[in-house]
Amino acid sequence: MEAHKGLQVLKAIIKEGHIPESIIILKEDEHEEMKYSPDIIDVACMYEIPYLCRKKLNQDDYNQLAILKLDFIFVCGWRTIIDFKVNSSLIFGMIAAHESILPKYRGFAPINWAILNGESYAGITLFKINNAEIDSGEIISQETVKIEPNDYAINVYKKITEKTVELCLRFIKDYKSNTVELIPQDESEATYTIKRTPEDGKINWNLSSERIYNLVRALAHPYPGAFCVYNMKTYHIRKAQIGENNHRKYVQTIPGRVIKSSSKGIEVSCGKGSILIIEWEDKECGVLMNPNSLIKSIKSTLS
């Protein structure tokens, strides 16, 4: 998804008449279903912009950047460390777009973690890359976006992408007028995220319905997905909501047990409350379905 945001920023700045001197494109990992690097290459070719496609910069790339003597570089969604020495060949420096209101949520997957934690707001920060702590450089500008109770990560990502485009265009305007103001981050307010892997999406049915619902929202397609197992097959949940019987007081629960199957889907007992699974994907064959097509019995248990 990172390359998608870069693509939107690229299109927007070109539309405003700002043609980049060069583009370095993030090459997606093989497991990523959504690949936008070919679209960025098409834009580069259309406007005859020199480009490279990399997962990580090498010394020759650094040497080439130094030769260009650029004013600044937008780093949008890049996942590997860029040597801070690049700044020595830039007039202003490297500018990163991070998907949080820094200094909160420094690090990996801030949108996903914000939803997992039940946050009401996410955001985007433009900042100068420095040689200190990750995502700790001086702030150029920030914008918040509301996380609605039913927003999935992709909804929040789209809102943040729109704000990222706005901030990048605003920076170019302010840079040309020499009105950019830099604000140091308050280190006492800094929080950090830990890198997530697809395996972290395994649902623990002992958790509350709210926490499981947040996990589903945070990881649903095009992200790796919250998943469970039924009859030794893995299912990634695409759509869910808090269960109709979420507030029932059971004398005791059996986490993962199906308590209702209807045309809407299957309602599953959690450590506290219940979740209605509306749609899931059979990862073995890639088929989307309402889980009620497989599960009719309230004896069934998901793991």
N, C-alpha and C positions, 0 to 999 in steps of 0.2 A: 504493500500500500504506500510505502514511502515515496516511490517513484511517481505515484499518481499526484501527490501534492506538488512535487517538483514540476511535473508537467503543467499543472494549472498555473503555477507561478510563472513559468516560462512563457506560456501563451499570453498571460496578462501583460507582462512587461514588454513583450514584442508588440502587442496590440497598441500599447501606449508609445510605441516608437523607440523603445530601448532594446537594441540588438546586442546580445552578449558577445564578448570577444571569443569565448570558448565555453564548451559545456563538458563536464565529466558526469557520466550517467552511472547510477548504481545498478549493477547487474543483480537481478533477483536470485534468490536461492531456488533450487530445483523444486522444492516442495510448495513454493508459493504459487497458488492457482492464478492470481491476478498479476499479470506482467504488463507494465507500462513502458519499459525501456525501449521497445520497438517504436512506440508512438513518439517518444522523445527524439529518437534517432531520425524519424520522418520529419519532425519539425526542424531539426538541425540541418538536414539536407535541403529542405525547402528554402531556408534562409541562408544557405551556404555558410553555416557556422561550424567551425572545426569542433570535433567531439572525440571523446574516448569513452569506452564502456568498461567499467572496472568494479571489482568487489573491494579492492584495496589499492591505494596509490603506491607506486614504486618510485625509485629515485629519479628515473628518467621523467616521470610525470611531474615531480617537484621541480626539476630543472627547467622543464618547459613552462611551468607556471611562473617561475622567476623571470624568464626571458620576456614574458608578456607585459610585465610592469603594470598590473591592473590596479584600479582604485580600490576595489573590494570584491569579495566572492560571497555569494549567497550559498550557504550549506543547508539544504532542505531535505531532511530525511536520510542523510548519510549515516551508515551504521558502524563504520570502522574508524579508528582513531586517525586523525589528520595531524601531521607534524606541525606544531605551533610555529616552527621556523618559517612557514609560508607567509606569516604576517610581516616578516622583515622585508618582503618584496612587494608588499601592498601599501598603498597610500593610507587607506583607512583600516583595513584588516578583514578577517573572515567574520561573516555574520551568520549565525545559526538561528533556525526556527525550531523552538522546542515546544512540544504540545502540553504545556502546563503554565501556571502562573508561578514562575520562579521567584524565590528559591524553593518552592514546594515541588515535590515529585521530580527531582533531578534523576536522570537515568533512563532505564528501559521502559517501554510500553506505558507511558503516563496516562493515556486515555483509558486503557484497559484497567489499570490499577485504580484510577479514580472511580470508575463504575463499580468495580469490585468492592471498594470501600464505602459505597453508598453516598458519594459526594453529590452535592446539588449543582456544582459548577466545575467546569474545566476551563482551559484557556490556551493561549499561545503567547510565547515570548520571543521577541527578536533580541539577541544579545551578541556581544563581541566574544569570539572564542579566545580564551587565554590559555596560559600554560599551568594553571592551578587545578583545583578540583573540577570534576566533570560538571558541565553546565553552570559554571560559577561566574562567568564573565559579566561585564557591565551591561545593564539592561538598556536597550534602545527604545523599545515600546512593548506594550502588552494589551491584550484584549481577553475578556472572559466570555464564555458561552454557557448557557443554561443546560444542565442535564435534566431533561424531563424524566418523570418516574418510569415512563415506558420507552425511553430512548435506548437503543442498542448502540454498541460501539461505532458502527458504521454511520449512524445518524449524527453522533457527536463529532466523528472524524470529518464529515462533510461540512458541519458548521465551522469547525476549526480551520479547514482548508480555505473557506471563504475569507475568514479573518486573516489568515496568513497572507493571502493575495493582497488584501487591503494594507496590511502592515508593510509589506515589501514595496508596494507602490508609494506609500507614504514616505518610506525611508529614502527612496530615490529622489523624491521631490524635496525633502528636507536636506538631503546631502548636497543637492545642486544649489540650494539657497544658503548652505552653511549654517543650518539651524538644528542639527542633530545634537541632542543632549543625552549624556550617558549617566546612568544612575547605578551606583554600586549595590550589589545584593547584600542583604542582611544575613550573614552567616548563621546567626543565632536562630533564624527561622527555617533553615534548610532541612529538607527531608529527602530521602532517597528511595529508589525502587530497586527491586531485584529482577534480574532477567528471568523471563518466563519461557517454558518449553511447552510443546504440544501436550506432553504427558501431564502437565499441571492442570489440564482441563478435566481430569477425572472427577466426577461428582462424588462427594462424600455425603450420603443421604442422612447422616447423623446431624448435619448442620441445619440451621433454621431455613425455612422456605425463603425468607428474604435474602439470605446469603447465597442460596443456590440460584435464586432468580437473578441476582446480580452477576453471578458467575456466567449464567447463560447469556445475559445481555452483553457482558464484557467480551465474550469470546465467540459469539455467533458469526457465521459466514459474513465476510471473507476471512475472518480470523480463524485460528485452528479449531475452535469449537469446544464447548463443554460436552462431555460424553458420558455414557453409561453403558452397561453390558446387560444384555438379555439373551438367554439361551446361547451363551458363548459367542454372541455377535455384538460388535460395537456399533452404537448409534450416537451420532452427533446431533445435539438438539439445535434446531434452527429457530423455533418459536415456542414461547411458553408464557405463562402468566401465573400470578398467585392463584391458588386453587379456590374454588367456590366454598370448600369446607375448611378453609385455612384457619378460621377462628373457632372451630369446634374444639371442645375440651374432651380429649380421649383419656380414658383411665390409664392407657399405656400405648405407646406407638411402636410400630415396626418399620423403621426407616427403610425406604425403597419399596414398600408394599403398595401395590395399586389398590386404591380404595374406591375408584369409580372409573368406568369406561363408557363414553358417550360419543355422540357425533362430533363433539368439540375436540375430543382427544382423551388422554388418560390422566387421571388425577393421582398423584403419588404422595404418600406420606413421607414427611421429613422428620428430623429430630424435633422440630417444632413447626407446626403448620403443614401446609401441603402446596404442591406445585401442579399446575395443569400443563402437560406437554401437548402442544398443538401440532407440531411438525418436527420430524427428525429425519436424518439422512443415514441410510445404511452405507457405511463407509466401504464395505466390501464391493458393492456394485454401484455406488453413487446415486441410488434412487431415493428421492424425497417421498415421504408418506406421512399420513396421519397414523400415529402409533396404534390407534384403535383397530386398524386393519389387521394387526398381529395379536393384540392383547384384548381379550374379552373378559377374562376372569379376574375377580378381585383376590384370587389366590396367588397371582403372579407377583414376583418380586424382582426389582431391578438392582443391579450391583454396580 
